[in-house]
Amino acid sequence: MKQLSAYVSGNVQRVGYRARVIQLANGLGLKGFVENLNDERVRIIAEGEEEKLKLFEGAIDIKNSLIKVSSIEKEYSDAHGYFGGFYKLVGTGETDSRLDEGINVLKGMKDVLIQILNKQDETTHEIKETNRNLGSKMDQMLDKQDQMLDKQDQMLDKQDQMLDKQDQMLDKQDQMLGKQDETISGIKDINSKMDLTLNKQDRMLGKQDESISEIKDMNRSLNDKMDKVLDKSDILELKGDVADMKSVLRAKGII
């Protein structure tokens, strides 16, 4: 068993430091006491197992909004076993003073609480204003979104109209291609007929050449006969030949 003697400096009197020390000591099963000194320090005497005293030593170094330990002078020695528990030594008249200090602390806490509530009200008001502004902006954004959707619908309608016109143009193009095919087929038929006509014309020209050749032969024969004409009977025969030749020319379509 060991005894820890500690002298704690800082803002440690009339702020609830001793009550906190008692809680820590009782929690670790230590025995001893804590008291305020006239020089604004706090004296702590604690006895117990050394490991628990080490934990206690670290725990009493408290720093929060009220308690601010600046330094701890500590010393370990053998325990005497004089204490039956852990308690607070109170000086003469300290209880009344502690009540006054408690009232002042409560007043200070009240003021702080009022400030917190005021700030909370301001924050709530700001949040409401922010929500209203946000709601207005959201409405504007939704309106713009609706406008954009309307424009998108209009663009889709125009696109559908363009696609319909494109389909109509493709239909007309198909019709024109069909007519073009018909025209080409007609031209081919005309070319075929023209080829037949040219073939017939070639045959007719061939027959005409043959007729001309026959006429020339007949003319040569006629000339030969005219050269031999001596009497009337030859003239009559020549006339008959001329008549025959005219008949042949008429049959050929030459005269």
C-alpha positions, 0 to 999 in steps of 0.5 A: 500500500502506498500514499500519494500526497498531491498539491494541485495548482490552477483554477481548482477552488470553488469550481467543483474540483474536490467533488470530482476528486472524491468521485475518482477516488471512490471509483478506484477504492482509495482512502484519504481526503481532499481540502482547499488551501489558503494559497488557492491550491488543493491538497490531496492525500490518497492511499491504496494500491500503487497501480490505482494511485498512478491511475488516480494521479492522471485522472485528477489532472482535469481541464474543462470549461470550469476546472483548469489544473495547471500543475501537480506537485506529488510525492509517494510514501508508505501508507499509514492506514489512518483513513476509513474512506475518502472525504472532503475536509471543509474549513470554517464557514466554507459551506455558506461560501460554497453555496454562494459560489454555487449560486454564482456558478448557476447564474453564470450557467443561466446566462450562458444557457440564455446566450445558447438559446438566443443563438439557437433561435437565430440559427433556427431563423437562419435555417428557416430563411435558408429553407425558404430561399432554398424552396424558392430556388427549387421552384425556379429550378423546377420551372426552368426544368419544365421549360426545358422539357417543353422545349425538348418536346417541341424539338422532338415534334419538329424532329418527327415532322422532319422524319415524316417529310423525309419519308415522303421524299423517299417515297417520291424518290422511289416513285421517280425511280420506278418511272425512270425504270419504266422510261428506261424500259420504254427506251429499250423497247424503242431501241429494239423497234428501231433496230428492227426498223433499221434491219428492215430498211437494210433489207429494203436497201439490199432489195433496192440495190438488187433492183437497181442492178437488174435495171442496169442489166435491163438497160444494157440489154435494151441498149444492145437491142436498140443498137440492133434495131433495123426494122419495125418488128424490133421497135415493137419488141423494144416497146414491149420490153420498155413496158415490161421494165416499167411494170417491174419498176412499179412492182419494186416501188421505184416509179 
